[in-house]
Amino acid sequence: MAHKQLTEEYYKLLHEIQAVDFVLVELNLYLDTHPSDSAIIEQYNAYAVKSKQLKEEYARRYGPLQHGDMADKPYSWPDAPWPWQV
Amino acid sequence: MATFTQYKVYYPFVGPCDPCPPIRAKTYNTPPQLYVPVQPPGLPQYDPYTALKQGTLWPAYYSPYDGRIESKPGE
């Protein structure tokens, strides 16, 4: 059974998702202590939208990224590569 | 000019009756959050990829750990 080969494009998209999510975490922590900083709230919302788009893009191209994403037919969730194999 | 690091050093007293071989220079880390505990708004930010690599979004609070510092200054 041929395993799904991961392209350069796959890693680039994954890297971008990780970067955007990390920025979201950092901004979230900042907003915990500075709730009224509206500039950062706008930035947070912009990145939140971007993160959603990237994840939808990933789900559309490579299948479900995380639990709860739309499953594709045939059901590929348990297939290789697993997250640590990527 | 010595390069700036977040590690400072102090030199403990070494006496003739020390039970163990002396450690002449002890280093300790002084990260930025000691000096600026409450983060001021409007600090400059890294771009997302650099932030992911550096481990923080704010360059002002970047505090690298370069592993155990074997050769301590003034050893």
N, CA and C atoms of all chains as a GROMACS GRO file, in nm:
protein
  483
    1MET      N    1   0.090  -0.116   0.000
    1MET     CA    2   0.000   0.000   0.000
    1MET      C    3   0.094   0.122   0.000
    2ALA      N    4   0.082   0.206  -0.102
    2ALA     CA    5   0.175   0.318  -0.111
    2ALA      C    6   0.141   0.418  -0.001
    3HIS      N    7   0.243   0.457   0.075
    3HIS     CA    8   0.216   0.555   0.180
    3HIS      C    9   0.207   0.692   0.121
    4LYS      N   10   0.139   0.777   0.191
    4LYS     CA   11   0.118   0.913   0.143
    4LYS      C   12   0.254   0.984   0.149
    5GLN      N   13   0.304   1.032   0.035
    5GLN     CA   14   0.434   1.101   0.037
    5GLN      C   15   0.408   1.249   0.067
    6LEU      N   16   0.493   1.303   0.156
    6LEU     CA   17   0.471   1.442   0.198
    6LEU      C   18   0.556   1.533   0.112
    7THR      N   19   0.492   1.635   0.058
    7THR     CA   20   0.566   1.722  -0.035
    7THR      C   21   0.626   1.839   0.042
    8GLU      N   22   0.711   1.913  -0.025
    8GLU     CA   23   0.771   2.034   0.032
    8GLU      C   24   0.659   2.131   0.073
    9GLU      N   25   0.560   2.136  -0.012
    9GLU     CA   26   0.446   2.225   0.011
    9GLU      C   27   0.378   2.190   0.142
   10TYR      N   28   0.369   2.059   0.174
   10TYR     CA   29   0.306   2.012   0.298
   10TYR      C   30   0.380   2.070   0.418
   11TYR      N   31   0.513   2.059   0.414
   11TYR     CA   32   0.590   2.106   0.529
   11TYR      C   33   0.583   2.257   0.543
   12LYS      N   34   0.576   2.324   0.429
   12LYS     CA   35   0.569   2.470   0.434
   12LYS      C   36   0.437   2.511   0.502
   13LEU      N   37   0.329   2.448   0.462
   13LEU     CA   38   0.198   2.482   0.520
   13LEU      C   39   0.196   2.449   0.669
   14LEU      N   40   0.251   2.335   0.704
   14LEU     CA   41   0.253   2.295   0.845
   14LEU      C   42   0.336   2.393   0.926
   15HIS      N   43   0.449   2.437   0.868
   15HIS     CA   44   0.536   2.532   0.938
   15HIS      C   45   0.461   2.663   0.960
   16GLU      N   46   0.386   2.703   0.859
   16GLU     CA   47   0.313   2.830   0.873
   16GLU      C   48   0.204   2.817   0.980
   17ILE      N   49   0.136   2.702   0.981
   17ILE     CA   50   0.032   2.681   1.083
   17ILE      C   51   0.093   2.689   1.222
   18GLN      N   52   0.210   2.627   1.238
   18GLN     CA   53   0.275   2.627   1.370
   18GLN      C   54   0.313   2.770   1.410
   19ALA      N   55   0.367   2.845   1.312
   19ALA     CA   56   0.410   2.982   1.343
   19ALA      C   57   0.289   3.067   1.384
   20VAL      N   58   0.182   3.057   1.306
   20VAL     CA   59   0.064   3.139   1.336
   20VAL      C   60   0.005   3.100   1.470
   21ASP      N   61  -0.001   2.970   1.498
   21ASP     CA   62  -0.057   2.928   1.626
   21ASP      C   63   0.031   2.973   1.742
   22PHE      N   64   0.162   2.976   1.721
   22PHE     CA   65   0.251   3.020   1.830
   22PHE      C   66   0.227   3.168   1.858
   23VAL      N   67   0.210   3.246   1.752
   23VAL     CA   68   0.182   3.389   1.772
   23VAL      C   69   0.052   3.405   1.850
   24LEU      N   70  -0.048   3.320   1.816
   24LEU     CA   71  -0.176   3.328   1.888
   24LEU      C   72  -0.156   3.299   2.037
   25VAL      N   73  -0.074   3.200   2.066
   25VAL     CA   74  -0.050   3.167   2.208
   25VAL      C   75   0.015   3.286   2.278
   26GLU      N   76   0.117   3.344   2.213
   26GLU     CA   77   0.188   3.455   2.277
   26GLU      C   78   0.095   3.574   2.298
   27LEU      N   79   0.015   3.606   2.196
   27LEU     CA   80  -0.076   3.721   2.209
   27LEU      C   81  -0.180   3.692   2.315
   28ASN      N   82  -0.224   3.567   2.323
   28ASN     CA   83  -0.322   3.530   2.424
   28ASN      C   84  -0.265   3.555   2.564
   29LEU      N   85  -0.140   3.510   2.584
   29LEU     CA   86  -0.078   3.530   2.716
   29LEU      C   87  -0.064   3.679   2.745
   30TYR      N   88  -0.027   3.756   2.640
   30TYR     CA   89  -0.012   3.900   2.661
   30TYR      C   90  -0.145   3.962   2.699
   31LEU      N   91  -0.252   3.920   2.630
   31LEU     CA   92  -0.383   3.980   2.656
   31LEU      C   93  -0.437   3.941   2.794
   32ASP      N   94  -0.386   3.830   2.848
   32ASP     CA   95  -0.429   3.795   2.983
   32ASP      C   96  -0.397   3.908   3.081
   33THR      N   97  -0.282   3.972   3.058
   33THR     CA   98  -0.241   4.075   3.154
   33THR      C   99  -0.268   4.215   3.101
   34HIS      N  100  -0.301   4.225   2.971
   34HIS     CA  101  -0.328   4.359   2.918
   34HIS      C  102  -0.459   4.354   2.840
   35PRO      N  103  -0.572   4.331   2.909
   35PRO     CA  104  -0.698   4.308   2.835
   35PRO      C  105  -0.744   4.427   2.753
   36SER      N  106  -0.694   4.546   2.785
   36SER     CA  107  -0.752   4.663   2.714
   36SER      C  108  -0.663   4.709   2.600
   37ASP      N  109  -0.563   4.627   2.562
   37ASP     CA  110  -0.472   4.670   2.456
   37ASP      C  111  -0.539   4.639   2.322
   38SER      N  112  -0.609   4.737   2.264
   38SER     CA  113  -0.693   4.705   2.148
   38SER      C  114  -0.608   4.672   2.025
   39ALA      N  115  -0.491   4.732   2.014
   39ALA     CA  116  -0.409   4.701   1.894
   39ALA      C  117  -0.377   4.552   1.892
   40ILE      N  118  -0.344   4.499   2.008
   40ILE     CA  119  -0.307   4.357   2.014
   40ILE      C  120  -0.431   4.271   1.991
   41ILE      N  121  -0.547   4.318   2.036
   41ILE     CA  122  -0.670   4.239   2.014
   41ILE      C  123  -0.697   4.229   1.865
   42GLU      N  124  -0.678   4.341   1.794
   42GLU     CA  125  -0.699   4.335   1.649
   42GLU      C  126  -0.600   4.238   1.584
   43GLN      N  127  -0.476   4.246   1.629
   43GLN     CA  128  -0.376   4.155   1.572
   43GLN      C  129  -0.414   4.011   1.602
   44TYR      N  130  -0.462   3.988   1.725
   44TYR     CA  131  -0.502   3.852   1.763
   44TYR      C  132  -0.614   3.802   1.671
   45ASN      N  133  -0.713   3.889   1.647
   45ASN     CA  134  -0.825   3.846   1.561
   45ASN      C  135  -0.777   3.819   1.420
   46ALA      N  136  -0.683   3.903   1.372
   46ALA     CA  137  -0.633   3.880   1.236
   46ALA      C  138  -0.565   3.744   1.228
   47TYR      N  139  -0.484   3.713   1.330
   47TYR     CA  140  -0.414   3.584   1.327
   47TYR      C  141  -0.510   3.470   1.349
   48ALA      N  142  -0.616   3.494   1.426
   48ALA     CA  143  -0.713   3.385   1.448
   48ALA      C  144  -0.780   3.348   1.316
   49VAL      N  145  -0.816   3.451   1.239
   49VAL     CA  146  -0.877   3.424   1.109
   49VAL      C  147  -0.779   3.350   1.020
   50LYS      N  148  -0.653   3.398   1.022
   50LYS     CA  149  -0.551   3.335   0.935
   50LYS      C  150  -0.531   3.190   0.974
   51SER      N  151  -0.531   3.164   1.105
   51SER     CA  152  -0.509   3.028   1.151
   51SER      C  153  -0.622   2.937   1.104
   52LYS      N  154  -0.745   2.988   1.112
   52LYS     CA  155  -0.858   2.906   1.068
   52LYS      C  156  -0.845   2.875   0.919
   53GLN      N  157  -0.810   2.978   0.841
   53GLN     CA  158  -0.798   2.957   0.696
   53GLN      C  159  -0.692   2.851   0.666
   54LEU      N  160  -0.577   2.863   0.734
   54LEU     CA  161  -0.468   2.769   0.707
   54LEU      C  162  -0.512   2.628   0.740
   55LYS      N  163  -0.584   2.614   0.852
   55LYS     CA  164  -0.623   2.478   0.892
   55LYS      C  165  -0.726   2.422   0.797
   56GLU      N  166  -0.816   2.511   0.748
   56GLU     CA  167  -0.913   2.462   0.649
   56GLU      C  168  -0.840   2.420   0.522
   57GLU      N  169  -0.740   2.499   0.484
   57GLU     CA  170  -0.661   2.467   0.365
   57GLU      C  171  -0.593   2.332   0.385
   58TYR      N  172  -0.538   2.312   0.503
   58TYR     CA  173  -0.469   2.185   0.531
   58TYR      C  174  -0.569   2.070   0.524
   59ALA      N  175  -0.686   2.090   0.585
   59ALA     CA  176  -0.785   1.982   0.588
   59ALA      C  177  -0.830   1.950   0.446
   60ARG      N  178  -0.844   2.056   0.365
   60ARG     CA  179  -0.890   2.033   0.228
   60ARG      C  180  -0.785   1.953   0.152
   61ARG      N  181  -0.658   1.986   0.174
   61ARG     CA  182  -0.553   1.922   0.090
   61ARG      C  183  -0.507   1.790   0.146
   62TYR      N  184  -0.488   1.782   0.280
   62TYR     CA  185  -0.418   1.664   0.331
   62TYR      C  186  -0.503   1.582   0.427
   63GLY      N  187  -0.630   1.619   0.442
   63GLY     CA  188  -0.710   1.540   0.534
   63GLY      C  189  -0.714   1.606   0.670
   64PRO      N  190  -0.782   1.543   0.765
   64PRO     CA  191  -0.802   1.608   0.896
   64PRO      C  192  -0.669   1.632   0.967
   65LEU      N  193  -0.655   1.752   1.021
   65LEU     CA  194  -0.531   1.785   1.094
   65LEU      C  195  -0.546   1.747   1.240
   66GLN      N  196  -0.663   1.780   1.296
   66GLN     CA  197  -0.682   1.751   1.438
   66GLN      C  198  -0.819   1.687   1.458
   67HIS      N  199  -0.836   1.629   1.576
   67HIS     CA  200  -0.964   1.564   1.605
   67HIS      C  201  -1.074   1.666   1.584
   68GLY      N  202  -1.177   1.624   1.512
   68GLY     CA  203  -1.288   1.715   1.492
   68GLY      C  204  -1.292   1.773   1.354
   69ASP      N  205  -1.181   1.756   1.277
   69ASP     CA  206  -1.184   1.805   1.138
   69ASP      C  207  -1.269   1.710   1.055
   70MET      N  208  -1.312   1.762   0.940
   70MET     CA  209  -1.394   1.679   0.851
   70MET      C  210  -1.315   1.557   0.807
   71ALA      N  211  -1.375   1.439   0.823
   71ALA     CA  212  -1.304   1.317   0.782
   71ALA      C  213  -1.325   1.296   0.632
   72ASP      N  214  -1.224   1.238   0.570
   72ASP     CA  215  -1.241   1.214   0.426
   72ASP      C  216  -1.265   1.064   0.402
   73LYS      N  217  -1.315   1.035   0.283
   73LYS     CA  218  -1.347   0.896   0.249
   73LYS      C  219  -1.238   0.840   0.160
   74PRO      N  220  -1.180   0.724   0.174
   74PRO     CA  221  -1.201   0.641   0.291
   74PRO      C  222  -1.140   0.704   0.415
   75TYR      N  223  -1.186   0.661   0.529
   75TYR     CA  224  -1.149   0.723   0.657
   75TYR      C  225  -0.998   0.711   0.676
   76SER      N  226  -0.927   0.826   0.676
   76SER     CA  227  -0.780   0.816   0.672
   76SER      C  228  -0.717   0.857   0.804
   77TRP      N  229  -0.796   0.882   0.906
   77TRP     CA  230  -0.741   0.935   1.031
   77TRP      C  231  -0.627   0.849   1.086
   78PRO      N  232  -0.647   0.715   1.096
   78PRO     CA  233  -0.540   0.635   1.158
   78PRO      C  234  -0.425   0.603   1.063
   79ASP      N  235  -0.430   0.654   0.939
   79ASP     CA  236  -0.324   0.615   0.844
   79ASP      C  237  -0.193   0.685   0.877
   80ALA      N  238  -0.084   0.625   0.830
   80ALA     CA  239   0.048   0.690   0.843
   80ALA      C  240   0.046   0.812   0.752
   81PRO      N  241   0.130   0.912   0.768
   81PRO     CA  242   0.221   0.930   0.881
   81PRO      C  243   0.149   0.991   1.001
   82TRP      N  244   0.189   0.941   1.118
   82TRP     CA  245   0.133   1.000   1.239
   82TRP      C  246   0.211   1.127   1.271
   83PRO      N  247   0.158   1.210   1.363
   83PRO     CA  248   0.221   1.341   1.383
   83PRO      C  249   0.370   1.334   1.410
   84TRP      N  250   0.416   1.233   1.486
   84TRP     CA  251   0.558   1.233   1.518
   84TRP      C  252   0.642   1.176   1.403
   85GLN      N  253   0.568   1.118   1.303
   85GLN     CA  254   0.644   1.063   1.190
   85GLN      C  255   0.659   1.167   1.080
   86VAL      N  256   0.582   1.274   1.092
   86VAL     CA  257   0.583   1.372   0.982
   86VAL      C  258   0.722   1.433   0.967
   87MET      N  259   3.503   4.508   2.363
   87MET     CA  260   3.396   4.521   2.463
   87MET      C  261   3.335   4.380   2.477
   88ALA      N  262   3.324   4.335   2.601
   88ALA     CA  263   3.275   4.199   2.620
   88ALA      C  264   3.132   4.191   2.566
   89THR      N  265   3.101   4.076   2.506
   89THR     CA  266   2.964   4.065   2.452
   89THR      C  267   2.867   4.053   2.569
   90PHE      N  268   2.750   4.111   2.552
   90PHE     CA  269   2.651   4.110   2.660
   90PHE      C  270   2.591   3.970   2.672
   91THR      N  271   2.585   3.917   2.790
   91THR     CA  272   2.510   3.792   2.808
   91THR      C  273   2.419   3.812   2.928
   92GLN      N  274   2.320   3.722   2.939
   92GLN     CA  275   2.228   3.735   3.051
   92GLN      C  276   2.280   3.657   3.171
   93TYR      N  277   2.407   3.616   3.164
   93TYR     CA  278   2.462   3.541   3.277
   93TYR      C  279   2.556   3.631   3.356
   94LYS      N  280   2.542   3.631   3.485
   94LYS     CA  281   2.634   3.707   3.569
   94LYS      C  282   2.712   3.606   3.651
   95VAL      N  283   2.820   3.653   3.710
   95VAL     CA  284   2.910   3.558   3.777
   95VAL      C  285   2.948   3.616   3.913
   96TYR      N  286   2.963   3.527   4.008
   96TYR     CA  287   3.021   3.572   4.137
   96TYR      C  288   3.125   3.469   4.178
   97TYR      N  289   3.214   3.512   4.262
   97TYR     CA  290   3.329   3.428   4.295
   97TYR      C  291   3.323   3.392   4.444
   98PRO      N  292   3.282   3.269   4.476
   98PRO     CA  293   3.270   3.232   4.617
   98PRO      C  294   3.404   3.227   4.686
   99PHE      N  295   3.400   3.239   4.817
   99PHE     CA  296   3.523   3.234   4.897
   99PHE      C  297   3.577   3.092   4.892
  100VAL      N  298   3.707   3.079   4.871
  100VAL     CA  299   3.770   2.946   4.868
  100VAL      C  300   3.864   2.939   4.987
  101GLY      N  301   3.841   2.841   5.077
  101GLY     CA  302   3.925   2.832   5.196
  101GLY      C  303   4.004   2.703   5.198
  102PRO      N  304   4.106   2.693   5.283
  102PRO     CA  305   4.190   2.572   5.287
  102PRO      C  306   4.112   2.450   5.335
  103CYS      N  307   4.006   2.469   5.413
  103CYS     CA  308   3.936   2.351   5.467
  103CYS      C  309   3.814   2.315   5.385
  104ASP      N  310   3.808   2.362   5.261
  104ASP     CA  311   3.688   2.330   5.180
  104ASP      C  312   3.681   2.178   5.160
  105PRO      N  313   3.565   2.116   5.181
  105PRO     CA  314   3.553   1.970   5.167
  105PRO      C  315   3.570   1.924   5.023
  106CYS      N  316   3.532   2.009   4.926
  106CYS     CA  317   3.536   1.964   4.786
  106CYS      C  318   3.624   2.059   4.706
  107PRO      N  319   3.666   2.014   4.587
  107PRO     CA  320   3.746   2.104   4.503
  107PRO      C  321   3.666   2.231   4.476
  108PRO      N  322   3.729   2.348   4.484
  108PRO     CA  323   3.654   2.474   4.479
  108PRO      C  324   3.596   2.501   4.341
  109ILE      N  325   3.477   2.560   4.342
  109ILE     CA  326   3.422   2.614   4.216
  109ILE      C  327   3.446   2.764   4.226
  110ARG      N  328   3.540   2.814   4.148
  110ARG     CA  329   3.585   2.950   4.174
  110ARG      C  330   3.487   3.052   4.122
  111ALA      N  331   3.421   3.018   4.010
  111ALA     CA  332   3.329   3.118   3.953
  111ALA      C  333   3.192   3.054   3.938
  112LYS      N  334   3.093   3.112   4.001
  112LYS     CA  335   2.957   3.060   3.989
  112LYS      C  336   2.879   3.155   3.899
  113THR      N  337   2.808   3.099   3.800
  113THR     CA  338   2.730   3.189   3.712
  113THR      C  339   2.582   3.173   3.743
  114TYR      N  340   2.507   3.278   3.720
  114TYR     CA  341   2.360   3.269   3.739
  114TYR      C  342   2.295   3.352   3.629
  115ASN      N  343   2.174   3.311   3.592
  115ASN     CA  344   2.106   3.371   3.478
  115ASN      C  345   2.016   3.484   3.525
  116THR      N  346   2.021   3.597   3.456
  116THR     CA  347   1.932   3.709   3.492
  116THR      C  348   1.851   3.746   3.367
  117PRO      N  349   1.739   3.677   3.347
  117PRO     CA  350   1.659   3.702   3.228
  117PRO      C  351   1.592   3.839   3.232
  118PRO      N  352   1.545   3.887   3.118
  118PRO     CA  353   1.486   4.022   3.112
  118PRO      C  354   1.368   4.041   3.206
  119GLN      N  355   1.294   3.931   3.233
  119GLN     CA  356   1.173   3.954   3.314
  119GLN      C  357   1.205   3.993   3.457
  120LEU      N  358   1.332   3.978   3.496
  120LEU     CA  359   1.368   4.025   3.631
  120LEU      C  360   1.364   4.177   3.634
  121TYR      N  361   1.403   4.236   3.520
  121TYR     CA  362   1.416   4.382   3.517
  121TYR      C  363   1.289   4.448   3.471
  122VAL      N  364   1.216   4.378   3.380
  122VAL     CA  365   1.092   4.441   3.331
  122VAL      C  366   0.980   4.341   3.357
  123PRO      N  367   0.939   4.323   3.483
  123PRO     CA  368   0.840   4.219   3.511
  123PRO      C  369   0.706   4.242   3.443
  124VAL      N  370   0.661   4.369   3.442
  124VAL     CA  371   0.532   4.395   3.374
  124VAL      C  372   0.563   4.442   3.234
  125GLN      N  373   0.509   4.372   3.136
  125GLN     CA  374   0.546   4.401   2.997
  125GLN      C  375   0.478   4.529   2.951
  126PRO      N  376   0.555   4.630   2.907
  126PRO     CA  377   0.492   4.752   2.859
  126PRO      C  378   0.423   4.725   2.726
  127PRO      N  379   0.313   4.796   2.696
  127PRO     CA  380   0.248   4.775   2.567
  127PRO      C  381   0.334   4.829   2.453
  128GLY      N  382   0.308   4.776   2.331
  128GLY     CA  383   0.370   4.833   2.214
  128GLY      C  384   0.515   4.794   2.194
  129LEU      N  385   0.554   4.678   2.251
  129LEU     CA  386   0.692   4.634   2.230
  129LEU      C  387   0.706   4.583   2.087
  130PRO      N  388   0.824   4.592   2.028
  130PRO     CA  389   0.842   4.537   1.894
  130PRO      C  390   0.826   4.385   1.897
  131GLN      N  391   0.786   4.330   1.783
  131GLN     CA  392   0.759   4.186   1.777
  131GLN      C  393   0.846   4.123   1.669
  132TYR      N  394   0.878   3.993   1.689
  132TYR     CA  395   0.942   3.916   1.582
  132TYR      C  396   0.837   3.884   1.477
  133ASP      N  397   0.881   3.846   1.356
  133ASP     CA  398   0.782   3.792   1.261
  133ASP      C  399   0.752   3.648   1.305
  134PRO      N  400   0.637   3.592   1.264
  134PRO     CA  401   0.594   3.463   1.318
  134PRO      C  402   0.699   3.352   1.312
  135TYR      N  403   0.771   3.341   1.199
  135TYR     CA  404   0.866   3.230   1.189
  135TYR      C  405   0.980   3.248   1.287
  136THR      N  406   1.030   3.370   1.298
  136THR     CA  407   1.140   3.393   1.394
  136THR      C  408   1.090   3.370   1.535
  137ALA      N  409   0.965   3.415   1.560
  137ALA     CA  410   0.911   3.400   1.695
  137ALA      C  411   0.904   3.252   1.731
  138LEU      N  412   0.864   3.170   1.633
  138LEU     CA  413   0.855   3.027   1.659
  138LEU      C  414   0.992   2.972   1.693
  139LYS      N  415   1.095   3.024   1.624
  139LYS     CA  416   1.231   2.973   1.645
  139LYS      C  417   1.287   3.024   1.777
  140GLN      N  418   1.263   3.153   1.806
  140GLN     CA  419   1.320   3.212   1.927
  140GLN      C  420   1.246   3.166   2.052
  141GLY      N  421   1.119   3.131   2.035
  141GLY     CA  422   1.045   3.085   2.153
  141GLY      C  423   0.971   3.197   2.222
  142THR      N  424   0.979   3.319   2.162
  142THR     CA  425   0.900   3.428   2.220
  142THR      C  426   0.867   3.526   2.108
  143LEU      N  427   0.757   3.598   2.125
  143LEU     CA  428   0.716   3.692   2.021
  143LEU      C  429   0.789   3.826   2.038
  144TRP      N  430   0.844   3.847   2.159
  144TRP     CA  431   0.898   3.979   2.192
  144TRP      C  432   1.049   3.970   2.206
  145PRO      N  433   1.124   4.037   2.116
  145PRO     CA  434   1.270   4.032   2.125
  145PRO      C  435   1.322   4.076   2.262
  146ALA      N  436   1.248   4.172   2.324
  146ALA     CA  437   1.296   4.225   2.452
  146ALA      C  438   1.303   4.114   2.557
  147TYR      N  439   1.219   4.011   2.543
  147TYR     CA  440   1.215   3.908   2.646
  147TYR      C  441   1.284   3.779   2.603
  148TYR      N  442   1.361   3.789   2.495
  148TYR     CA  443   1.430   3.668   2.448
  148TYR      C  444   1.540   3.632   2.547
  149SER      N  445   1.538   3.509   2.595
  149SER     CA  446   1.637   3.471   2.696
  149SER      C  447   1.689   3.331   2.663
  150PRO      N  448   1.798   3.324   2.584
  150PRO     CA  449   1.843   3.193   2.537
  150PRO      C  450   1.908   3.114   2.649
  151TYR      N  451   1.904   2.985   2.636
  151TYR     CA  452   1.977   2.899   2.730
  151TYR      C  453   2.078   2.821   2.648
  152ASP      N  454   2.203   2.852   2.660
  152ASP     CA  455   2.299   2.786   2.571
  152ASP      C  456   2.357   2.663   2.638
  153GLY      N  457   2.280   2.589   2.713
  153GLY     CA  458   2.330   2.465   2.771
  153GLY      C  459   2.419   2.496   2.889
  154ARG      N  460   2.462   2.392   2.958
  154ARG     CA  461   2.548   2.415   3.075
  154ARG      C  462   2.673   2.487   3.031
  155ILE      N  463   2.708   2.591   3.103
  155ILE     CA  464   2.827   2.667   3.063
  155ILE      C  465   2.946   2.599   3.130
  156GLU      N  466   3.014   2.511   3.052
  156GLU     CA  467   3.122   2.433   3.114
  156GLU      C  468   3.235   2.524   3.157
  157SER      N  469   3.289   2.599   3.057
  157SER     CA  470   3.407   2.681   3.094
  157SER      C  471   3.353   2.813   3.146
  158LYS      N  472   3.349   2.822   3.281
  158LYS     CA  473   3.291   2.945   3.337
  158LYS      C  474   3.393   3.056   3.326
  159PRO      N  475   3.348   3.181   3.306
  159PRO     CA  476   3.446   3.291   3.298
  159PRO      C  477   3.525   3.299   3.429
  160GLY      N  478   3.652   3.327   3.416
  160GLY     CA  479   3.734   3.345   3.536
  160GLY      C  480   3.766   3.214   3.603
  161GLU      N  481   3.746   3.102   3.529
  161GLU     CA  482   3.773   2.969   3.591
  161GLU      C  483   3.925   2.957   3.619
   0.00000   0.00000   0.00000
